[in-house]
């Protein structure tokens, strides 16, 4: 008889826990906020390209090897008006710069 009473209490407690765990959860609805308006971005002023300097000879590979890829690209565009492909290796960029400068000098 005592065992049945203990089992009954455990069944009631188990049922209560299951009820609270699965069936009594309140669904909460979070309000959707309005999207923030996008601010207009001012366009950068158009900058005229720097004039190409007159250079008598193509730079040496040793001189160009001391520069980083970014500096090579900057030097090519400012000094010679040449656009290099930054995805290439540094050696390929140097070869491209030297050949383009030699073509300009002819």
Order of alpha helices (4+ residues) and beta strands (2+ residues): alpha-alpha-alpha-alpha
